[in-house]
């Protein structure tokens, strides 16, 4: 029987609870957040950031280009940052300016809720576009604390389990969701224009 490779099927990825859910973020996608989504909320040069699901550090290293202070941690030992469970051993309230991360999909809602306590200014998570679906997520998160930006990538952001691969492809759509502390502005949909060629560096895959 031929394998069903339709978009609807390929866009669904379910990780077991014991899985590390390690899908490193291509650095250009993190740069896209600053260049096309949250630049108006800066400057960031004198601010701090936390990446609580840092993996091997691919996102945290980009954050270091924008923030003066970056803290990185992960529940698993990847050899980068500290080993710390963000949900079980959280940081103090208002302890950093921004929390920016690509959290495990099944824990993304909990990561947002915890981040809104930890961050002084803002929270940004990279998630599959389908994250905005679900009655439960609407009731428990979006209705109470809607993001100020939903920024959809117009290009696909390929992610491969356990490594970066500049030749990878994907059928899954991704977006940045951004929250601001103390701000109750209505959610705004924006599109991240094609930017991979401008923001990607060959050293991203060799460093």
Secondary structure, DSSP 8 states (H G I E B T S, - for coil): ------HHHHT-----TTS---B---HHHHHHHHHHTSGGG---TT-EEEETT-TTSHHHHHHTTT-SEEEEEESS--SSSEE--TTTS---TT-EEEEEE---GGGHHHHHHHHHHHEEEEEEEEEEGGGG--HHHIIIIITTS--SEEEEESS----BBTB--TT---S--EEEEEEETT-----EEEEE-S-HHHH--GGGGT-
